[in-house]
Amino acid sequence: MTALTAPPAAVPTFDDVLAAHDRIRPYIHRTPVLTSETFDRMTGARLFFKCENFQKAGAFKARGASNAVFGLSDEQAARGVATHSSGNHGLSLSYAAGRRGIACTVVMPRTAPRAKKEAVMGYGGRVVECEPSTSSREAVFAEVVAETGADFVHPYNDPRVIAGQATCAKELLEDIGSLDAVIAPIGGGGMVSGTCLTLSTLSPRTAIYAAEPANADDACRSLKAGHIIADDAPQTVADGLKVPLKEYTWHFVSRYVTDILLATEQEIIDAMYLTWQRMKIVMEPSCAVPLATILKNPAVFAGKRVGVIITGGNVDLDRLPWMTP
């Protein structure tokens, strides 16, 4: 049994989710849910893919970013917003800031996909590069905040962001009905935490699974150990899943997640390729981890109705992982 710590201050509630959904509705898509007879046959489950790769800015993070940006007072907004991000949160925050007409600065690893850096700048944001480690990211970001005075919108350890991400699972339940399980990728845990927040309120019998690269399995090890374990710079093709849990996301993960399943690098790439081939949709390596773990653990999901959250579609088309270097 995982030891539970006292919850951090201002943990978001489902009332916050309802307020977030109303606030962000003009700025997001209600993304479609797709099915695949091929994947149902391969897994023995009935899979429902919530396609956040079709979301504004190409990722689910537009939800949390929009909730944070449009929840700011005019005085706060005048100072702009800033964050550190491997890509999707940064470009989503830049998108939301652009819709509100305020400044946005994003600290990004120099190794982040070029497509994501270009997207941040395309939405009007400023990119400041750092080394590809959590310590470098946070150090450079501290300098940015000291320089700008901008409001810090954390990629996932922020109640406003978690409440925004929770609207994804809310839509999934509204569109599909009851589910036996929901699975989403986990890095810092923002989407999984939002999923926990929604399902623990609306569908507490639904099992919640997280999917993680075996090369960046700190969330899995944290759940087993009963406390946060943080790796500084794991190496994985799933670039969006390299960051560790923090206190807000640990609050939800430690209480509500049934299990965290792992996939190897090759299993992730194979699942990504298979999804592109069979479903004809663009998705990132991070988004392929849930399907990879379902294919790897069919007994866990066989005979069940399973929601699978595809979190984003921002990829560098010139550097797909199955291409020969």
Stockholm file with secondary structure:
# STOCKHOLM 1.0

chainA/1-325         MTALTAPPAAVPTFDDVLAAHDRIRPYIHRTPVLTSETFDRMTGARLFFKCENFQKAGAFKARGASNAVFGLSDEQAARGVATHSSGNHGLSLSYAAGRRGIACTVVMPRTAPRAKKEAVMGYGGRVVECEPSTSSREAVFAEVVAETGADFVHPYNDPRVIAGQATCAKELLEDIGSLDAVIAPIGGGGMVSGTCLTLSTLSPRTAIYAAEPANADDACRSLKAGHIIADDAPQTVADGLKVPLKEYTWHFVSRYVTDILLATEQEIIDAMYLTWQRMKIVMEPSCAVPLATILKNPAVFAGKRVGVIITGGNVDLDRLPWMTP
#=GR chainA/1-325 SS CCCCCCCCTTCCCHHHHHHHHHHHGGGSCCCCEECCHHHHHHHSSEEEEEEGGGSGGGBTHHHHHHHHHHTSCHHHHHTCEEEECSSHHHHHHHHHHHHHTCCEEEEEETTSCHHHHHHHHHTTCEEEEECSSHHHHHHHHHHHHHHHCCEECCSSSSHHHHHHHHHHHHHHHHHHCCCSEEEEECSSCHHHHHHHHHHHHHCTTSEEEEEEEGGGCHHHHHHHHTSCCCCSSCCCSCGGGCSCCCHHHHHHHHHHCCEEEEECHHHHHHHHHHHHHHHCCCCCHHHHHHHHHHHHCHHHHTTSEEEEEECBCCCCTTSCTTSCC
#=GC SS_cons         CCCCCCCCTTCCCHHHHHHHHHHHGGGSCCCCEECCHHHHHHHSSEEEEEEGGGSGGGBTHHHHHHHHHHTSCHHHHHTCEEEECSSHHHHHHHHHHHHHTCCEEEEEETTSCHHHHHHHHHTTCEEEEECSSHHHHHHHHHHHHHHHCCEECCSSSSHHHHHHHHHHHHHHHHHHCCCSEEEEECSSCHHHHHHHHHHHHHCTTSEEEEEEEGGGCHHHHHHHHTSCCCCSSCCCSCGGGCSCCCHHHHHHHHHHCCEEEEECHHHHHHHHHHHHHHHCCCCCHHHHHHHHHHHHCHHHHTTSEEEEEECBCCCCTTSCTTSCC
//
